Amino acid sequence: MIQCILDKAVAGERISAEEGLELIASRDLAAIGRAADAVTRRLHPEPIRTYNIDRNINYTNICSAVCDFCAFYRRPKHPEGYVLPREVLLEKVRETVELGGDQILMQGGLHPDFKLEWYEELLQDIRSHFPQVNLHAFSPPELHAFTKVNKLTIRTEGEERDGSTERAELQLLWTRSFARWWDVVAGARADFAPGPDKNWAAFGVQGLAPYRFDLEATAFFSDGGDSAARIEADYDLLIGKRLILQPQLELNWYGQTDLSRGQSAGLSSGEAALRLRYEIRREVAPYIGLVHERLWGDNADAMRAAGREADDTSLVAGIRLRF
């Protein structure tokens, strides 16, 4: 029964978080409504209530989300897909103002081609023509989609053993969404160890594969004509609210042999890892794990000739940062 909780609220007592969740789970909307009205009358006994006159404008039905329950969306390039011309959209706002409206609720599909500047110009146009109108624009999924259309991704990897840096790499990648859950990436990669510094151009894709595997596939080309490719796949297993177990697989190919960098032509190296991380926040997560690395080809032969194994298993620890 929720009546005792509602009685507390009506009396002006503060309810707990658990009681709030119980109200959310309740289906007795009539009782909740009566209690809300009683609280309103206690706080504002004057017989005045205010309302907004607004209009919901759907500026496009083109959407890359493809939700099963939605009958509104159309896929990109669908003949029934539309984007309201700016003059049509402004005319709809004008009609609302002439009827006494003072707010515009604006929502639309997750258009895969619009950059953030398109939405900025839309809001600026409405504000310049109708400065008195309150803009209640864009839902959380739309705002999330804005961040995915164009963004800068930084990837960095490194390995240190016995106080010596064995591998260090930095990638700066421009990413742009081109399909549901998928981005195209382009940018640069810099290798700092082993061997002298080396720069690469990078091109590839990243996204969510079937069965919810995160996948990255990237090709690299250096100014000396060298080439390389890398595929990475990982999967997050939620153990607790903040505790996540992540299996990961990485494979590296090279078009040429360069043993000073630990590279051999063809399939050169691979890693299978299992990391357990604790997300203090989504952006900051310390982790521990096991990493098994294997070398192939000339790279493996050179390692054996140096008296070391081509297979190596290590205990690792670090901090994962996401911005």
Secondary structure, 3 states (H helix, E strand, C coil): CCHHHHHHHHCCCCCCHHHHHHHHHCCCHHHHHHHHHHHHHHHCCCCCCCCCCEEEEECECECCCCCCCCCCCECCCCCCCCECCHHHHHHHHHHHHHCCCCEEEEECCCCCCCCHHHHHHHHHHHHHHCCCCEEEECCHHHHHHHHHHEEEEEEEEEEEECCEEEEEEEEEEEEEEEECCEEEEEEEEEEEECCCCEEEEEEEEEEEEHHHEEEEEEEEEECCCCEEEEEEEECCEECCCCEEEEEEEEEEEECCCEHHHCECCEEEEEEEEEEEEECCECCEEEEEEEEEEEECHHHHHHHHHCCCCCEEEEEEEEEEECC
